Each structure stands twice: as C-alpha cells, then as structure tokens.
Amino acid sequence: MTKLEHIEKSVTDLAPDEFQKFAAWFERLQATRWDAQIQADAERGALDNLADSAISDFRAGRTRKL
C-alpha cells in the first residue's frame, strides 16, 4: 500500500468528529501553503505582469466596480 493509499484509508475510517477536525486542519494547511506560494511568486516577480496588466486596464477604463 502506498503512503497516499494509507492516508486515504485512514481518513475514510475517521469518526465524524475526527473527520471534522482533520478537515479543518487540512484546510488551514492548504491555506498556509497557498499563502507561501503566493509570497514566493510575488518575491520573484512572477506576478508583476499580472499587476501591470491590471493597472493598465484600470487606467484605460477597461474595468468595472464589483
């Protein structure tokens, strides 16, 4: 059994209250990793083109209020 298969089985076997706790923990983990990835992308300039494009669209009047 692979590590992933073992994890999947373990999660499937959780009691409902344990599953809720696991789900909340996993959601926090995903958010933390996402934040770290966005931070790393921003620091290496990977988002600069997107920001420049958004600013250009705004200045050209190609945006709308949300």
FIZA-383693 format. One record per atom (N, C-alpha, C, O): atom name; residue in one letter; x, y, z; residue number from 1. Coordinates in nm, 2 decimals. Last residue first. Example, Ala and Ser with C-alpha at 12.3 -4.5 7.8 and 13.67 -1.06 7.14 Angstrom:
FIZA-383693
<name: N resn: s x: 1.28 y: -0.22 z: 0.71 resi: 2>
<name: CA resn: s x: 1.37 y: -0.11 z: 0.71 resi: 2>
<name: C resn: s x: 1.29 y: 0.00 z: 0.79 resi: 2>
<name: O resn: s x: 1.34 y: 0.11 z: 0.80 resi: 2>
<name: N resn: a x: 1.32 y: -0.57 z: 0.78 resi: 1>
<name: CA resn: a x: 1.23 y: -0.45 z: 0.78 resi: 1>
<name: C resn: a x: 1.32 y: -0.33 z: 0.78 resi: 1>
<name: O resn: a x: 1.42 y: -0.33 z: 0.85 resi: 1>
This chain:
FIZA-383693
<name: N resn: l x: -1.70 y: 4.61 z: -0.87 resi: 66>
<name: CA resn: l x: -1.75 y: 4.48 z: -0.83 resi: 66>
<name: C resn: l x: -1.87 y: 4.50 z: -0.74 resi: 66>
<name: O resn: l x: -1.93 y: 4.40 z: -0.70 resi: 66>
<name: N resn: k x: -1.67 y: 4.83 z: -1.14 resi: 65>
<name: CA resn: k x: -1.69 y: 4.81 z: -1.00 resi: 65>
<name: C resn: k x: -1.75 y: 4.67 z: -0.97 resi: 65>
<name: O resn: k x: -1.83 y: 4.62 z: -1.05 resi: 65>
<name: N resn: r x: -1.46 y: 4.75 z: -1.42 resi: 64>
<name: CA resn: r x: -1.59 y: 4.79 z: -1.36 resi: 64>
<name: C resn: r x: -1.59 y: 4.76 z: -1.21 resi: 64>
<name: O resn: r x: -1.51 y: 4.68 z: -1.16 resi: 64>
<name: N resn: t x: -1.22 y: 4.86 z: -1.67 resi: 63>
<name: CA resn: t x: -1.26 y: 4.79 z: -1.55 resi: 63>
<name: C resn: t x: -1.40 y: 4.83 z: -1.51 resi: 63>
<name: O resn: t x: -1.45 y: 4.93 z: -1.56 resi: 63>
<name: N resn: r x: -1.09 y: 5.01 z: -1.87 resi: 62>
<name: CA resn: r x: -1.14 y: 4.88 z: -1.90 resi: 62>
<name: C resn: r x: -1.18 y: 4.79 z: -1.78 resi: 62>
<name: O resn: r x: -1.16 y: 4.67 z: -1.78 resi: 62>
<name: N resn: g x: -0.96 y: 5.25 z: -1.84 resi: 61>
<name: CA resn: g x: -1.11 y: 5.25 z: -1.83 resi: 61>
<name: C resn: g x: -1.17 y: 5.11 z: -1.86 resi: 61>
<name: O resn: g x: -1.29 y: 5.11 z: -1.89 resi: 61>
<name: N resn: a x: -0.69 y: 5.26 z: -1.84 resi: 60>
<name: CA resn: a x: -0.76 y: 5.27 z: -1.98 resi: 60>
<name: C resn: a x: -0.91 y: 5.27 z: -1.97 resi: 60>
<name: O resn: a x: -0.98 y: 5.27 z: -2.07 resi: 60>
<name: N resn: r x: -0.63 y: 5.21 z: -1.58 resi: 59>
<name: CA resn: r x: -0.61 y: 5.34 z: -1.63 resi: 59>
<name: C resn: r x: -0.67 y: 5.37 z: -1.77 resi: 59>
<name: O resn: r x: -0.71 y: 5.48 z: -1.80 resi: 59>
<name: N resn: f x: -0.71 y: 4.93 z: -1.57 resi: 58>
<name: CA resn: f x: -0.78 y: 5.03 z: -1.49 resi: 58>
<name: C resn: f x: -0.76 y: 5.17 z: -1.55 resi: 58>
<name: O resn: f x: -0.85 y: 5.25 z: -1.56 resi: 58>
<name: N resn: d x: -0.52 y: 4.82 z: -1.75 resi: 57>
<name: CA resn: d x: -0.67 y: 4.81 z: -1.78 resi: 57>
<name: C resn: d x: -0.74 y: 4.92 z: -1.70 resi: 57>
<name: O resn: d x: -0.84 y: 4.98 z: -1.75 resi: 57>
<name: N resn: s x: -0.29 y: 4.88 z: -1.61 resi: 56>
<name: CA resn: s x: -0.31 y: 4.93 z: -1.74 resi: 56>
<name: C resn: s x: -0.46 y: 4.93 z: -1.78 resi: 56>
<name: O resn: s x: -0.51 y: 5.03 z: -1.83 resi: 56>
<name: N resn: i x: -0.33 y: 4.72 z: -1.38 resi: 55>
<name: CA resn: i x: -0.31 y: 4.87 z: -1.37 resi: 55>
<name: C resn: i x: -0.34 y: 4.94 z: -1.50 resi: 55>
<name: O resn: i x: -0.40 y: 5.04 z: -1.51 resi: 55>
<name: N resn: a x: -0.33 y: 4.47 z: -1.50 resi: 54>
<name: CA resn: a x: -0.45 y: 4.52 z: -1.42 resi: 54>
<name: C resn: a x: -0.44 y: 4.67 z: -1.41 resi: 54>
<name: O resn: a x: -0.55 y: 4.74 z: -1.43 resi: 54>
<name: N resn: s x: -0.07 y: 4.46 z: -1.60 resi: 53>
<name: CA resn: s x: -0.19 y: 4.45 z: -1.69 resi: 53>
<name: C resn: s x: -0.31 y: 4.50 z: -1.62 resi: 53>
<name: O resn: s x: -0.39 y: 4.57 z: -1.69 resi: 53>
<name: N resn: d x: 0.08 y: 4.47 z: -1.37 resi: 52>
<name: CA resn: d x: 0.10 y: 4.57 z: -1.47 resi: 52>
<name: C resn: d x: -0.02 y: 4.57 z: -1.56 resi: 52>
<name: O resn: d x: -0.07 y: 4.68 z: -1.60 resi: 52>
<name: N resn: a x: 0.00 y: 4.23 z: -1.24 resi: 51>
<name: CA resn: a x: -0.03 y: 4.36 z: -1.18 resi: 51>
<name: C resn: a x: -0.02 y: 4.47 z: -1.28 resi: 51>
<name: O resn: a x: -0.10 y: 4.56 z: -1.28 resi: 51>
<name: N resn: l x: 0.09 y: 4.04 z: -1.43 resi: 50>
<name: CA resn: l x: -0.05 y: 4.05 z: -1.40 resi: 50>
<name: C resn: l x: -0.09 y: 4.18 z: -1.34 resi: 50>
<name: O resn: l x: -0.19 y: 4.24 z: -1.37 resi: 50>
<name: N resn: n x: 0.37 y: 4.09 z: -1.42 resi: 49>
<name: CA resn: n x: 0.30 y: 4.11 z: -1.54 resi: 49>
<name: C resn: n x: 0.15 y: 4.12 z: -1.52 resi: 49>
<name: O resn: n x: 0.08 y: 4.20 z: -1.58 resi: 49>
<name: N resn: d x: 0.43 y: 4.02 z: -1.14 resi: 48>
<name: CA resn: d x: 0.44 y: 4.16 z: -1.19 resi: 48>
<name: C resn: d x: 0.36 y: 4.19 z: -1.32 resi: 48>
<name: O resn: d x: 0.30 y: 4.29 z: -1.33 resi: 48>
<name: N resn: l x: 0.43 y: 3.77 z: -1.05 resi: 47>
<name: CA resn: l x: 0.30 y: 3.83 z: -1.06 resi: 47>
<name: C resn: l x: 0.31 y: 3.97 z: -1.12 resi: 47>
<name: O resn: l x: 0.20 y: 4.04 z: -1.13 resi: 47>
<name: N resn: a x: 0.69 y: 3.70 z: -1.03 resi: 46>
<name: CA resn: a x: 0.61 y: 3.62 z: -1.12 resi: 46>
<name: C resn: a x: 0.47 y: 3.68 z: -1.14 resi: 46>
<name: O resn: a x: 0.40 y: 3.65 z: -1.23 resi: 46>
<name: N resn: g x: 0.88 y: 3.80 z: -0.86 resi: 45>
<name: CA resn: g x: 0.83 y: 3.89 z: -0.97 resi: 45>
<name: C resn: g x: 0.74 y: 3.81 z: -1.07 resi: 45>
<name: O resn: g x: 0.71 y: 3.87 z: -1.17 resi: 45>
<name: N resn: r x: 0.96 y: 3.67 z: -0.64 resi: 44>
<name: CA resn: r x: 1.04 y: 3.65 z: -0.76 resi: 44>
<name: C resn: r x: 0.99 y: 3.72 z: -0.88 resi: 44>
<name: O resn: r x: 1.04 y: 3.71 z: -0.99 resi: 44>
<name: N resn: e x: 0.77 y: 3.76 z: -0.46 resi: 43>
<name: CA resn: e x: 0.91 y: 3.80 z: -0.43 resi: 43>
<name: C resn: e x: 0.99 y: 3.78 z: -0.56 resi: 43>
<name: O resn: e x: 1.09 y: 3.85 z: -0.58 resi: 43>
<name: N resn: a x: 0.54 y: 3.64 z: -0.56 resi: 42>
<name: CA resn: a x: 0.55 y: 3.78 z: -0.56 resi: 42>
<name: C resn: a x: 0.69 y: 3.83 z: -0.54 resi: 42>
<name: O resn: a x: 0.74 y: 3.92 z: -0.61 resi: 42>
<name: N resn: d x: 0.60 y: 3.37 z: -0.52 resi: 41>
<name: CA resn: d x: 0.57 y: 3.42 z: -0.66 resi: 41>
<name: C resn: d x: 0.59 y: 3.57 z: -0.66 resi: 41>
<name: O resn: d x: 0.65 y: 3.62 z: -0.76 resi: 41>
<name: N resn: a x: 0.61 y: 3.36 z: -0.24 resi: 40>
<name: CA resn: a x: 0.73 y: 3.33 z: -0.32 resi: 40>
<name: C resn: a x: 0.72 y: 3.38 z: -0.46 resi: 40>
<name: O resn: a x: 0.81 y: 3.43 z: -0.52 resi: 40>
<name: N resn: q x: 0.34 y: 3.43 z: -0.18 resi: 39>
<name: CA resn: q x: 0.45 y: 3.51 z: -0.13 resi: 39>
<name: C resn: q x: 0.58 y: 3.49 z: -0.22 resi: 39>
<name: O resn: q x: 0.65 y: 3.58 z: -0.26 resi: 39>
<name: N resn: i x: 0.21 y: 3.21 z: -0.30 resi: 38>
<name: CA resn: i x: 0.18 y: 3.35 z: -0.35 resi: 38>
<name: C resn: i x: 0.30 y: 3.44 z: -0.30 resi: 38>
<name: O resn: i x: 0.34 y: 3.52 z: -0.39 resi: 38>
<name: N resn: q x: 0.31 y: 3.01 z: -0.13 resi: 37>
<name: CA resn: q x: 0.34 y: 3.01 z: -0.28 resi: 37>
<name: C resn: q x: 0.32 y: 3.15 z: -0.34 resi: 37>
<name: O resn: q x: 0.40 y: 3.19 z: -0.42 resi: 37>
<name: N resn: a x: 0.22 y: 3.08 z: 0.12 resi: 36>
<name: CA resn: a x: 0.36 y: 3.07 z: 0.10 resi: 36>
<name: C resn: a x: 0.40 y: 3.08 z: -0.05 resi: 36>
<name: O resn: a x: 0.49 y: 3.14 z: -0.09 resi: 36>
<name: N resn: d x: -0.06 y: 3.06 z: 0.07 resi: 35>
<name: CA resn: d x: 0.00 y: 3.19 z: 0.11 resi: 35>
<name: C resn: d x: 0.15 y: 3.19 z: 0.08 resi: 35>
<name: O resn: d x: 0.20 y: 3.29 z: 0.03 resi: 35>
<name: N resn: w x: -0.07 y: 2.78 z: 0.03 resi: 34>
<name: CA resn: w x: -0.11 y: 2.88 z: -0.08 resi: 34>
<name: C resn: w x: -0.05 y: 3.01 z: -0.05 resi: 34>
<name: O resn: w x: 0.01 y: 3.07 z: -0.14 resi: 34>
<name: N resn: r x: 0.00 y: 2.68 z: 0.28 resi: 33>
<name: CA resn: r x: 0.09 y: 2.66 z: 0.16 resi: 33>
<name: C resn: r x: 0.06 y: 2.75 z: 0.05 resi: 33>
<name: O resn: r x: 0.15 y: 2.79 z: -0.02 resi: 33>
<name: N resn: t x: -0.21 y: 2.78 z: 0.43 resi: 32>
<name: CA resn: t x: -0.07 y: 2.82 z: 0.47 resi: 32>
<name: C resn: t x: 0.02 y: 2.80 z: 0.35 resi: 32>
<name: O resn: t x: 0.10 y: 2.88 z: 0.31 resi: 32>
<name: N resn: a x: -0.43 y: 2.65 z: 0.31 resi: 31>
<name: CA resn: a x: -0.42 y: 2.80 z: 0.31 resi: 31>
<name: C resn: a x: -0.28 y: 2.85 z: 0.34 resi: 31>
<name: O resn: a x: -0.23 y: 2.94 z: 0.27 resi: 31>
<name: N resn: q x: -0.37 y: 2.39 z: 0.37 resi: 30>
<name: CA resn: q x: -0.37 y: 2.43 z: 0.23 resi: 30>
<name: C resn: q x: -0.36 y: 2.58 z: 0.22 resi: 30>
<name: O resn: q x: -0.29 y: 2.63 z: 0.14 resi: 30>
<name: N resn: l x: -0.38 y: 2.40 z: 0.65 resi: 29>
<name: CA resn: l x: -0.26 y: 2.36 z: 0.59 resi: 29>
<name: C resn: l x: -0.26 y: 2.41 z: 0.44 resi: 29>
<name: O resn: l x: -0.16 y: 2.47 z: 0.40 resi: 29>
<name: N resn: r x: -0.65 y: 2.46 z: 0.69 resi: 28>
<name: CA resn: r x: -0.55 y: 2.55 z: 0.73 resi: 28>
<name: C resn: r x: -0.42 y: 2.52 z: 0.67 resi: 28>
<name: O resn: r x: -0.35 y: 2.62 z: 0.63 resi: 28>
<name: N resn: e x: -0.76 y: 2.22 z: 0.58 resi: 27>
<name: CA resn: e x: -0.79 y: 2.35 z: 0.52 resi: 27>
<name: C resn: e x: -0.69 y: 2.46 z: 0.56 resi: 27>
<name: O resn: e x: -0.65 y: 2.54 z: 0.48 resi: 27>
<name: N resn: f x: -0.67 y: 2.04 z: 0.76 resi: 26>
<name: CA resn: f x: -0.62 y: 2.03 z: 0.63 resi: 26>
<name: C resn: f x: -0.65 y: 2.16 z: 0.55 resi: 26>
<name: O resn: f x: -0.57 y: 2.20 z: 0.47 resi: 26>
<name: N resn: w x: -0.81 y: 2.11 z: 1.00 resi: 25>
<name: CA resn: w x: -0.66 y: 2.12 z: 0.99 resi: 25>
<name: C resn: w x: -0.61 y: 2.12 z: 0.85 resi: 25>
<name: O resn: w x: -0.52 y: 2.20 z: 0.82 resi: 25>
<name: N resn: a x: -1.07 y: 2.06 z: 0.91 resi: 24>
<name: CA resn: a x: -1.03 y: 2.20 z: 0.95 resi: 24>
<name: C resn: a x: -0.88 y: 2.21 z: 0.94 resi: 24>
<name: O resn: a x: -0.83 y: 2.31 z: 0.90 resi: 24>
<name: N resn: a x: -1.05 y: 1.78 z: 0.86 resi: 23>
<name: CA resn: a x: -1.08 y: 1.87 z: 0.75 resi: 23>
<name: C resn: a x: -1.05 y: 2.02 z: 0.78 resi: 23>
<name: O resn: a x: -0.99 y: 2.09 z: 0.70 resi: 23>
<name: N resn: f x: -1.00 y: 1.69 z: 1.13 resi: 22>
<name: CA resn: f x: -0.90 y: 1.67 z: 1.02 resi: 22>
<name: C resn: f x: -0.92 y: 1.77 z: 0.90 resi: 22>
<name: O resn: f x: -0.83 y: 1.83 z: 0.85 resi: 22>
<name: N resn: k x: -1.24 y: 1.76 z: 1.25 resi: 21>
<name: CA resn: k x: -1.11 y: 1.82 z: 1.30 resi: 21>
<name: C resn: k x: -1.00 y: 1.81 z: 1.19 resi: 21>
<name: O resn: k x: -0.93 y: 1.90 z: 1.17 resi: 21>
<name: N resn: q x: -1.41 y: 1.60 z: 1.10 resi: 20>
<name: CA resn: q x: -1.43 y: 1.75 z: 1.10 resi: 20>
<name: C resn: q x: -1.30 y: 1.81 z: 1.15 resi: 20>
<name: O resn: q x: -1.26 y: 1.92 z: 1.09 resi: 20>
<name: N resn: f x: -1.31 y: 1.35 z: 1.16 resi: 19>
<name: CA resn: f x: -1.31 y: 1.39 z: 1.03 resi: 19>
<name: C resn: f x: -1.32 y: 1.54 z: 1.02 resi: 19>
<name: O resn: f x: -1.25 y: 1.61 z: 0.94 resi: 19>
<name: N resn: e x: -1.38 y: 1.33 z: 1.43 resi: 18>
<name: CA resn: e x: -1.24 y: 1.33 z: 1.39 resi: 18>
<name: C resn: e x: -1.22 y: 1.38 z: 1.25 resi: 18>
<name: O resn: e x: -1.13 y: 1.46 z: 1.22 resi: 18>
<name: N resn: d x: -1.66 y: 1.32 z: 1.41 resi: 17>
<name: CA resn: d x: -1.60 y: 1.43 z: 1.48 resi: 17>
<name: C resn: d x: -1.45 y: 1.44 z: 1.45 resi: 17>
<name: O resn: d x: -1.39 y: 1.56 z: 1.44 resi: 17>
<name: N resn: p x: -1.69 y: 1.08 z: 1.25 resi: 16>
<name: CA resn: p x: -1.74 y: 1.21 z: 1.20 resi: 16>
<name: C resn: p x: -1.67 y: 1.33 z: 1.27 resi: 16>
<name: O resn: p x: -1.63 y: 1.42 z: 1.21 resi: 16>
<name: N resn: a x: -1.39 y: 0.88 z: 1.25 resi: 15>
<name: CA resn: a x: -1.52 y: 0.91 z: 1.30 resi: 15>
<name: C resn: a x: -1.56 y: 1.05 z: 1.26 resi: 15>
<name: O resn: a x: -1.48 y: 1.13 z: 1.23 resi: 15>
<name: N resn: l x: -1.20 y: 0.77 z: 0.97 resi: 14>
<name: CA resn: l x: -1.22 y: 0.86 z: 1.08 resi: 14>
<name: C resn: l x: -1.37 y: 0.87 z: 1.12 resi: 14>
<name: O resn: l x: -1.46 y: 0.86 z: 1.04 resi: 14>
<name: N resn: d x: -1.16 y: 0.61 z: 0.74 resi: 13>
<name: CA resn: d x: -1.20 y: 0.54 z: 0.86 resi: 13>
<name: C resn: d x: -1.22 y: 0.64 z: 0.98 resi: 13>
<name: O resn: d x: -1.26 y: 0.59 z: 1.09 resi: 13>
<name: N resn: t x: -1.07 y: 0.79 z: 0.55 resi: 12>
<name: CA resn: t x: -1.20 y: 0.73 z: 0.53 resi: 12>
<name: C resn: t x: -1.25 y: 0.67 z: 0.66 resi: 12>
<name: O resn: t x: -1.37 y: 0.67 z: 0.68 resi: 12>
<name: N resn: v x: -0.82 y: 0.84 z: 0.65 resi: 11>
<name: CA resn: v x: -0.91 y: 0.95 z: 0.65 resi: 11>
<name: C resn: v x: -1.06 y: 0.89 z: 0.64 resi: 11>
<name: O resn: v x: -1.15 y: 0.94 z: 0.70 resi: 11>
<name: N resn: s x: -0.70 y: 0.59 z: 0.60 resi: 10>
<name: CA resn: s x: -0.71 y: 0.64 z: 0.74 resi: 10>
<name: C resn: s x: -0.81 y: 0.75 z: 0.75 resi: 10>
<name: O resn: s x: -0.89 y: 0.75 z: 0.85 resi: 10>
<name: N resn: k x: -0.72 y: 0.57 z: 0.33 resi: 9>
<name: CA resn: k x: -0.79 y: 0.47 z: 0.41 resi: 9>
<name: C resn: k x: -0.80 y: 0.53 z: 0.55 resi: 9>
<name: O resn: k x: -0.91 y: 0.52 z: 0.61 resi: 9>
<name: N resn: e x: -0.54 y: 0.78 z: 0.26 resi: 8>
<name: CA resn: e x: -0.68 y: 0.78 z: 0.21 resi: 8>
<name: C resn: e x: -0.77 y: 0.69 z: 0.30 resi: 8>
<name: O resn: e x: -0.88 y: 0.72 z: 0.34 resi: 8>
<name: N resn: i x: -0.30 y: 0.70 z: 0.37 resi: 7>
<name: CA resn: i x: -0.37 y: 0.82 z: 0.42 resi: 7>
<name: C resn: i x: -0.51 y: 0.82 z: 0.38 resi: 7>
<name: O resn: i x: -0.60 y: 0.85 z: 0.47 resi: 7>
<name: N resn: h x: -0.26 y: 0.47 z: 0.21 resi: 6>
<name: CA resn: h x: -0.27 y: 0.45 z: 0.36 resi: 6>
<name: C resn: h x: -0.34 y: 0.58 z: 0.42 resi: 6>
<name: O resn: h x: -0.43 y: 0.56 z: 0.50 resi: 6>
<name: N resn: e x: -0.23 y: 0.59 z: -0.04 resi: 5>
<name: CA resn: e x: -0.34 y: 0.49 z: -0.02 resi: 5>
<name: C resn: e x: -0.37 y: 0.47 z: 0.14 resi: 5>
<name: O resn: e x: -0.48 y: 0.46 z: 0.18 resi: 5>
<name: N resn: l x: 0.00 y: 0.73 z: 0.01 resi: 4>
<name: CA resn: l x: -0.12 y: 0.80 z: -0.02 resi: 4>
<name: C resn: l x: -0.24 y: 0.71 z: 0.00 resi: 4>
<name: O resn: l x: -0.34 y: 0.75 z: 0.06 resi: 4>
<name: N resn: k x: 0.19 y: 0.53 z: 0.04 resi: 3>
<name: CA resn: k x: 0.17 y: 0.62 z: 0.15 resi: 3>
<name: C resn: k x: 0.03 y: 0.69 z: 0.13 resi: 3>
<name: O resn: k x: -0.05 y: 0.71 z: 0.23 resi: 3>
<name: N resn: t x: 0.06 y: 0.22 z: -0.09 resi: 2>
<name: CA resn: t x: 0.14 y: 0.34 z: -0.10 resi: 2>
<name: C resn: t x: 0.11 y: 0.43 z: 0.02 resi: 2>
<name: O resn: t x: 0.01 y: 0.41 z: 0.09 resi: 2>
<name: N resn: m x: 0.09 y: -0.12 z: 0.00 resi: 1>
<name: CA resn: m x: 0.00 y: 0.00 z: 0.00 resi: 1>
<name: C resn: m x: 0.09 y: 0.12 z: 0.00 resi: 1>
<name: O resn: m x: 0.18 y: 0.13 z: 0.08 resi: 1>
